[in-house]
Amino acid sequence: MRLYKTAHDFAQRYPISAAAIAAGLKGVSADQCVQRFVEKRSGPSIDWRRTVFFANFGWLYVGVGQYAIFNGAFPLALRSVDFAAGRLRRAAAMTFLDSCVHLPFVYLPLFYCSREAFTNEASAWKESIKKGVNTWRTNLLHDCTLQAAIFVPIQGFNFYFNPAHLRVPFIVAAGYIWMIVLSVCRGEEGLNNLENGADEK
């Protein structure tokens, strides 16, 4: 209880820092769990470059970026919805924006393009972006279906009950599962041919 209070007070006082720390730690721990326990890697076979990518994508976009989206862009887009009079409607609208606009057309293309640029040293920037966009297009339906099953109910709860400073830490905790899924299915080129298969998930 004391630990929760300390974490809550920190998040309330430094919401962006709390979001960045939580998301960065999640990226590192989720990818390391996948590499060590799913892919059975150890020692020199650990792909630290991939882990660094998940850490950076975590703190920079999942943490700081999503804080700005959840608590800046979404409320701005929905400023005509009265929060006090339409809390359920507002939470539903924010969940819709997250699932149908943000995730498919911002988060996923950014994730795939960033991953290609960061993890493939040999590829030119333009080639990395092209490959990332192609991967995004190929996986869009599966990724959106999977995230909807996981995040629509979670985000509905999040936007309805949680204050602004807890939205990102809450979704980061819930998103631990999602990061593991992405790391398993998309973390390494050719891993069980998941990148190229129609039923990769």
C-alpha positions in Angstrom: 0.0 0.0 0.0 2.8 2.3 0.8 4.6 1.5 -2.5 1.4 2.3 -4.4 1.0 5.6 -2.6 4.6 6.5 -3.4 4.1 5.6 -7.0 0.8 7.4 -7.2 2.2 10.6 -5.7 5.1 10.5 -8.1 2.8 10.0 -11.1 0.6 12.9 -9.9 3.6 15.2 -9.4 5.6 14.2 -12.4 3.1 12.5 -14.8 5.2 12.6 -18.0 8.3 11.2 -16.2 6.2 8.5 -14.6 4.7 7.6 -18.0 8.2 7.5 -19.6 9.8 5.4 -16.9 6.9 2.9 -16.7 6.9 2.5 -20.5 10.6 2.2 -20.9 10.9 -0.4 -18.2 8.0 -2.3 -19.7 9.7 -2.4 -23.1 13.0 -3.7 -21.7 11.4 -6.3 -19.4 8.9 -7.6 -21.9 11.5 -8.1 -24.7 14.0 -9.7 -22.3 11.3 -12.1 -21.1 10.5 -13.1 -24.6 14.2 -13.5 -25.6 15.1 -15.5 -22.5 12.0 -17.6 -21.9 10.3 -17.9 -25.3 13.2 -17.8 -27.7 15.5 -19.5 -25.2 18.4 -17.1 -25.7 21.2 -16.5 -23.3 24.6 -14.8 -23.0 25.9 -13.6 -26.3 22.8 -14.6 -28.2 20.7 -11.9 -26.5 19.8 -9.3 -29.0 20.5 -6.1 -27.0 19.9 -3.9 -30.0 16.3 -5.1 -30.2 15.9 -4.6 -26.4 17.3 -1.0 -26.7 14.7 -0.4 -29.5 11.8 -1.5 -27.3 13.2 0.6 -24.4 13.5 3.7 -26.5 10.1 3.2 -28.3 8.6 2.6 -24.9 9.8 5.7 -23.0 9.6 8.1 -26.0 6.4 7.1 -27.7 4.4 4.8 -25.5 5.2 7.0 -22.5 5.7 10.6 -23.5 3.8 10.4 -26.8 0.8 8.6 -25.5 0.6 11.0 -22.5 0.3 13.8 -25.0 -2.3 12.0 -27.1 -4.5 10.7 -24.2 -4.4 14.0 -22.2 -3.9 16.6 -24.9 -5.0 15.5 -28.4 -8.0 13.4 -27.4 -9.5 15.9 -25.0 -8.9 18.6 -27.6 -10.7 16.6 -30.3 -13.6 15.9 -27.9 -13.8 19.4 -26.3 -17.5 19.6 -27.2 -18.3 16.6 -25.1 -19.1 17.7 -21.6 -17.1 15.5 -19.2 -19.5 15.9 -16.2 -22.7 15.3 -18.2 -21.3 12.7 -20.6 -18.6 10.7 -18.9 -19.5 7.4 -20.5 -19.9 8.9 -23.9 -16.6 10.7 -23.6 -14.8 7.5 -22.5 -16.4 5.6 -25.4 -15.3 8.4 -27.8 -11.7 8.3 -26.5 -11.6 4.5 -26.8 -12.9 4.8 -30.4 -10.2 7.3 -31.2 -7.5 5.1 -29.7 -8.6 1.9 -31.4 -9.7 3.2 -34.8 -7.4 6.1 -35.4 -4.4 6.3 -33.1 -3.4 2.6 -33.0 -3.9 1.6 -36.7 -2.7 4.8 -38.3 -0.1 6.3 -35.8 1.2 3.7 -33.3 1.6 0.7 -35.6 3.2 2.4 -38.6 5.5 4.3 -36.3 6.4 1.1 -34.5 7.2 -0.9 -37.6 9.1 1.9 -39.3 11.1 2.7 -36.2 11.9 -0.9 -35.6 13.2 -1.3 -39.1 15.3 1.8 -39.0 16.7 1.0 -35.5 17.4 -2.7 -35.8 18.6 -3.0 -39.4 21.9 -1.2 -39.5 22.6 -2.2 -43.1 19.4 -0.8 -44.5 19.2 2.8 -45.8 16.7 5.1 -44.0 14.4 5.1 -47.1 14.5 1.3 -47.4 13.7 0.9 -43.7 10.7 3.1 -43.9 9.5 1.3 -47.0 9.9 -2.1 -45.3 8.2 -0.8 -42.2 5.2 0.5 -44.2 4.9 -2.9 -46.0 5.0 -4.8 -42.7 2.4 -2.5 -41.3 0.1 -3.0 -44.3 0.6 -6.8 -44.2 -0.2 -7.1 -40.5 -2.8 -4.3 -40.1 -5.9 -6.5 -39.9 -4.4 -9.1 -37.5 -2.8 -6.4 -35.3 -6.0 -4.3 -35.1 -8.1 -7.4 -34.3 -5.7 -8.5 -31.6 -5.4 -5.1 -30.0 -9.2 -4.5 -30.1 -9.7 -7.8 -28.2 -7.2 -6.6 -25.6 -7.4 -2.8 -25.4 -11.0 -1.8 -26.2 -12.3 -3.0 -22.8 -9.1 -1.9 -21.0 -9.1 1.6 -22.5 -12.8 1.9 -21.9 -12.1 1.3 -18.2 -9.0 3.5 -18.3 -10.7 6.6 -19.9 -13.8 6.2 -17.7 -12.2 5.7 -14.2 -8.6 6.9 -14.3 -7.5 10.5 -13.8 -5.1 11.9 -16.4 -1.9 11.2 -14.6 -2.7 7.4 -14.2 -3.9 6.8 -17.8 -0.5 6.0 -19.3 0.9 4.0 -16.3 -2.4 2.0 -16.3 -2.3 1.2 -20.0 1.5 0.5 -19.7 0.7 -2.2 -17.1 -2.0 -3.7 -19.2 0.1 -3.3 -22.3 2.8 -5.6 -20.9 1.0 -8.4 -22.6 0.7 -6.5 -25.9 4.4 -5.8 -25.9 5.2 -9.4 -25.4 2.9 -10.4 -28.2 4.6 -7.8 -30.5 8.0 -8.9 -29.5 7.2 -12.6 -30.1 5.4 -12.0 -33.4 7.4 -9.1 -34.8 10.6 -8.8 -32.7 13.0 -10.7 -35.0 12.8 -10.9 -38.8 11.8 -14.4 -39.9 11.0 -15.7 -36.4 9.0 -18.8 -37.3 8.1 -16.9 -40.5 5.6 -14.9 -38.5 6.3 -11.7 -40.5 5.3 -13.3 -43.8 2.4 -15.6 -42.8 -1.2 -14.8 -43.0 -1.9 -16.5 -39.6 1.2 -15.1 -37.8 -0.7 -14.5 -34.6 
